[in-house]
Amino acid sequence: MTVGFSGDVAEYYAKFRRGYPPQVLETLQTAFALTTDDIVLDLGCGTGQLAIPLASRVRSVIGMDPEPDMLRLARKSAMRQGIQNATWVLGADTDVPALGELLEQRSLAMAVIGQALHWMHHEELFRVLSPLLRSGGGIAVVSNGTPLWLQNSDWSRSLRVCLEHYFGTKLEASCGTGAPDRLRYAQALEAAGFEDVREIVIEYSDELSCDQLIGGVYSAIPADELPGPEDRPTFTERIRQSLPSDQRFTENVRVCALVGRSR
């Protein structure tokens, strides 16, 4: 898993990436009967959007990410919120087998991957996670809404045209949120021996400011493609000018939790 969400991108990620509504946390807790004696792994944890709110529901959370800057900001956010039962580990999906030593013969109750599985080798990951999970625990793959530039709205279509023209490429990848991706993940969970594989959907609407929308775009651009600091005012204005001036930026967010239980 090599992404390149470091430096300023991590800062944008921490500030502008949307969090998860309480219903998502309740869904995960119910799906795997999580208790305050359990350990959970948030793989590809980013700046802690899932790991930090999960911490109050379990004994401890392991947040694992390949980007040191992401972990630095996650740790900072956890400290600011008084979270003391989160451990931040530098590593990618290929490092998961080494977690057995860290767990000291305890099992994980849940491994959750939020909006990051499209960067990983999911078939192999599901197989290596399986022996680390307790009976009745499992894996949750959570997609947190369609990318801002792929939504069914005038402002999203305008944003996509602007970004495609700027970067000179078609923006078609759903980042793991599309139905074909979810089906592939479900089939891979079943092939790895997980049971009761199903998807739980939570939908809500949110209204973004122009600054939030643009910040969300910056948070999704790999560091090696992010416009330099001197070019960002022009890039920001280019996005502003492309967006309809007579519309609110209403986002219909569809959060999908794909869960599979361990035998």
C-alpha positions as CSV (number, residue, x, y, z in Angstrom):
1,M,0.0,0.0,0.0
2,T,1.9,3.1,-1.3
3,V,-0.3,6.1,-1.6
4,G,1.7,9.3,-0.9
5,F,-0.7,11.2,1.4
6,S,2.1,13.0,3.3
7,G,3.0,16.5,4.2
8,D,0.3,19.1,3.3
9,V,-2.0,16.4,2.0
10,A,-2.2,14.9,5.5
11,E,-3.0,18.3,6.9
12,Y,-5.8,18.8,4.5
13,Y,-7.0,15.2,5.2
14,A,-7.1,15.9,9.0
15,K,-9.0,19.2,8.5
16,F,-11.4,18.4,5.7
17,R,-12.2,14.7,5.5
18,R,-15.6,14.0,6.7
19,G,-16.0,11.9,9.8
20,Y,-18.5,9.1,10.4
21,P,-22.0,9.5,11.9
22,P,-22.7,7.7,15.2
23,Q,-24.9,5.2,13.4
24,V,-21.8,3.8,11.7
25,L,-20.0,3.2,15.0
26,E,-23.2,1.6,16.4
27,T,-23.5,-0.6,13.3
28,L,-19.9,-1.9,13.7
29,Q,-20.3,-2.4,17.5
30,T,-23.5,-4.5,16.9
31,A,-22.2,-6.5,14.0
32,F,-19.3,-7.9,16.0
33,A,-20.7,-7.5,19.6
34,L,-17.8,-5.3,20.5
35,T,-17.2,-4.8,24.2
36,T,-14.8,-2.8,26.4
37,D,-12.6,-5.9,26.5
38,D,-12.0,-6.0,22.8
39,I,-9.1,-4.8,20.6
40,V,-9.8,-3.5,17.1
41,L,-7.5,-2.6,14.2
42,D,-8.2,0.3,11.9
43,L,-6.0,-0.4,8.9
44,G,-5.2,2.6,6.7
45,C,-6.4,4.7,9.6
46,G,-5.4,8.1,8.1
47,T,-5.7,10.8,10.7
48,G,-8.1,8.7,12.9
49,Q,-11.6,9.5,11.6
50,L,-12.7,6.0,12.6
51,A,-10.1,4.9,15.1
52,I,-10.6,7.8,17.5
53,P,-14.4,7.5,18.0
54,L,-14.1,3.7,18.1
55,A,-11.7,4.0,21.1
56,S,-14.4,4.8,23.6
57,R,-16.3,1.6,22.7
58,V,-13.5,-0.9,23.1
59,R,-10.5,-1.8,25.3
60,S,-8.0,-0.5,22.7
61,V,-7.6,0.5,19.1
62,I,-4.6,0.0,16.8
63,G,-4.4,2.6,14.1
64,M,-2.1,1.4,11.3
65,D,-1.1,3.5,8.3
66,P,2.0,3.7,6.0
67,E,2.2,7.5,6.2
68,P,4.1,8.9,9.2
69,D,2.4,12.3,8.8
70,M,-1.1,10.7,9.0
71,L,-0.1,8.9,12.2
72,R,1.4,12.1,13.6
73,L,-1.9,14.0,13.1
74,A,-4.0,11.0,14.4
75,R,-1.9,10.9,17.6
76,K,-2.2,14.7,18.0
77,S,-6.0,14.5,17.5
78,A,-6.3,11.6,20.0
79,M,-4.3,13.5,22.6
80,R,-6.4,16.6,22.1
81,Q,-9.6,14.5,22.8
82,G,-8.1,12.7,25.8
83,I,-7.9,9.3,24.0
84,Q,-5.4,7.2,25.8
85,N,-6.2,3.7,24.5
86,A,-5.1,4.1,20.9
87,T,-1.8,2.8,19.6
88,W,-0.4,4.2,16.3
89,V,1.6,1.8,14.2
90,L,3.5,2.6,11.0
91,G,2.7,-0.1,8.5
92,A,0.8,-1.2,5.4
93,D,-1.5,-4.1,4.6
94,T,1.6,-6.2,3.9
95,D,2.7,-5.7,7.5
96,V,-0.4,-7.1,9.0
97,P,1.0,-10.6,9.7
98,A,3.6,-9.0,12.1
99,L,0.7,-7.8,14.3
100,G,0.5,-11.2,16.0
101,E,3.6,-10.2,18.0
102,L,2.1,-6.9,19.0
103,L,-1.2,-8.5,20.1
104,E,0.7,-10.8,22.6
105,Q,-1.6,-13.8,21.9
106,R,-4.8,-11.8,22.1
107,S,-7.2,-11.8,19.2
108,L,-8.7,-8.8,17.3
109,A,-12.4,-8.4,17.6
110,M,-12.6,-6.4,14.4
111,A,-10.4,-5.1,11.5
112,V,-11.9,-2.1,9.9
113,I,-10.8,-0.5,6.7
114,G,-12.4,2.8,5.9
115,Q,-12.1,4.3,2.4
116,A,-8.6,2.7,1.9
117,L,-9.1,-0.8,0.7
118,H,-8.7,0.2,-3.0
119,W,-5.0,0.9,-2.2
120,M,-4.5,-2.7,-0.8
121,H,-4.3,-6.3,-2.0
122,H,-7.6,-7.2,-0.5
123,E,-7.8,-10.9,-1.3
124,E,-4.4,-11.6,0.5
125,L,-5.3,-9.1,3.2
126,F,-8.5,-10.9,4.1
127,R,-6.7,-14.3,4.3
128,V,-3.9,-13.0,6.6
129,L,-6.4,-11.2,8.9
130,S,-8.5,-14.3,9.4
131,P,-6.3,-16.0,12.0
132,L,-5.9,-12.8,14.0
133,L,-9.6,-12.5,14.6
134,R,-11.6,-13.9,17.5
135,S,-14.7,-16.1,16.8
136,G,-17.7,-13.8,16.1
137,G,-15.4,-11.0,15.2
138,G,-14.6,-10.0,11.7
139,I,-13.8,-7.5,9.0
140,A,-15.6,-4.3,8.1
141,V,-15.0,-2.5,4.9
142,V,-16.5,1.0,5.2
143,S,-16.9,3.4,2.2
144,N,-17.6,6.9,3.3
145,G,-19.5,8.4,0.3
146,T,-18.8,8.8,-3.4
147,P,-15.8,11.0,-4.3
148,L,-16.8,14.7,-4.6
149,W,-16.2,14.7,-8.3
150,L,-18.3,11.6,-9.1
151,Q,-21.6,12.6,-7.5
152,N,-25.0,13.1,-9.3
153,S,-25.2,16.9,-9.1
154,D,-24.4,19.9,-11.3
155,W,-21.7,21.1,-9.0
156,S,-20.0,17.7,-8.9
157,R,-20.0,17.4,-12.7
158,S,-18.6,20.9,-13.0
159,L,-15.9,20.0,-10.5
160,R,-15.0,16.8,-12.4
161,V,-14.6,18.7,-15.7
162,C,-12.3,21.2,-14.0
163,L,-10.1,18.6,-12.4
164,E,-9.9,16.5,-15.5
165,H,-8.8,19.4,-17.6
166,Y,-6.3,20.5,-15.0
167,F,-4.7,17.1,-14.5
168,G,-5.2,15.9,-18.1
169,T,-6.8,12.6,-17.1
170,K,-10.3,11.0,-16.8
171,L,-11.5,10.7,-13.2
172,E,-13.5,7.5,-13.2
173,A,-12.3,5.4,-10.3
174,S,-14.8,5.1,-7.5
175,C,-12.1,4.7,-4.8
176,G,-13.9,1.5,-3.7
177,T,-17.3,3.1,-3.3
178,G,-18.9,1.7,-6.5
179,A,-21.1,-1.4,-6.7
180,P,-18.6,-3.5,-8.7
181,D,-15.9,-2.8,-6.1
182,R,-18.2,-3.7,-3.2
183,L,-19.2,-7.0,-5.0
184,R,-15.6,-7.9,-5.5
185,Y,-14.8,-7.3,-1.8
186,A,-17.8,-9.3,-0.7
187,Q,-16.8,-12.2,-2.9
188,A,-13.3,-12.0,-1.5
189,L,-14.5,-12.1,2.1
190,E,-16.5,-15.2,1.4
191,A,-13.6,-16.8,-0.4
192,A,-11.4,-16.1,2.6
193,G,-13.9,-18.0,4.8
194,F,-16.0,-15.2,6.3
195,E,-19.6,-15.8,7.1
196,D,-22.8,-13.7,7.0
197,V,-21.3,-11.3,4.5
198,R,-23.6,-8.4,4.1
199,E,-23.7,-4.6,3.5
200,I,-25.3,-2.1,5.8
201,V,-26.1,1.3,4.4
202,I,-26.5,4.6,6.2
203,E,-27.5,7.6,4.2
204,Y,-27.7,11.3,5.1
205,S,-27.4,14.7,3.4
206,D,-24.8,17.4,4.3
207,E,-24.2,20.9,3.0
208,L,-20.6,21.8,2.1
209,S,-19.1,25.3,2.0
210,C,-17.0,26.1,-1.0
211,D,-13.9,26.0,1.3
212,Q,-14.9,22.5,2.6
213,L,-15.4,21.3,-1.0
214,I,-12.0,22.6,-2.1
215,G,-10.3,21.3,1.0
216,G,-11.8,17.9,0.3
217,V,-10.3,17.9,-3.2
218,Y,-6.9,18.8,-1.8
219,S,-7.1,16.0,0.7
220,A,-7.5,13.5,-2.1
221,I,-4.6,14.5,-4.3
222,P,-1.4,12.5,-3.8
223,A,1.5,14.6,-2.5
224,D,3.5,14.3,-5.8
225,E,0.5,15.7,-7.8
226,L,-0.6,18.4,-5.3
227,P,0.0,21.9,-6.7
228,G,2.9,23.7,-5.0
229,P,2.1,26.4,-2.3
230,E,2.7,29.1,-4.9
231,D,0.3,27.6,-7.3
232,R,-2.6,26.8,-4.9
233,P,-4.3,30.2,-4.9
234,T,-4.6,30.0,-8.7
235,F,-5.8,26.3,-8.5
236,T,-8.3,27.2,-5.8
237,E,-9.7,30.1,-7.8
238,R,-9.9,27.9,-10.9
239,I,-12.1,25.4,-8.9
240,R,-14.2,28.3,-7.5
241,Q,-14.9,29.7,-10.9
242,S,-15.9,26.3,-12.3
243,L,-18.6,25.7,-9.7
244,P,-22.2,27.0,-10.2
245,S,-22.6,30.2,-8.3
246,D,-26.3,29.9,-7.8
247,Q,-26.3,26.5,-6.0
248,R,-25.7,25.1,-2.6
249,F,-23.2,22.3,-2.4
250,T,-25.5,19.6,-1.1
251,E,-23.9,16.2,-0.7
252,N,-26.0,13.0,-0.4
253,V,-23.6,10.8,1.5
254,R,-24.0,7.0,1.3
255,V,-22.0,5.2,3.9
256,C,-21.7,1.4,3.2
257,A,-20.3,-1.0,5.8
258,L,-19.6,-4.3,4.3
259,V,-19.1,-6.8,7.1
260,G,-18.1,-10.5,7.3
261,R,-17.9,-12.5,10.5
262,S,-15.1,-14.8,11.5
263,R,-16.0,-18.5,12.2
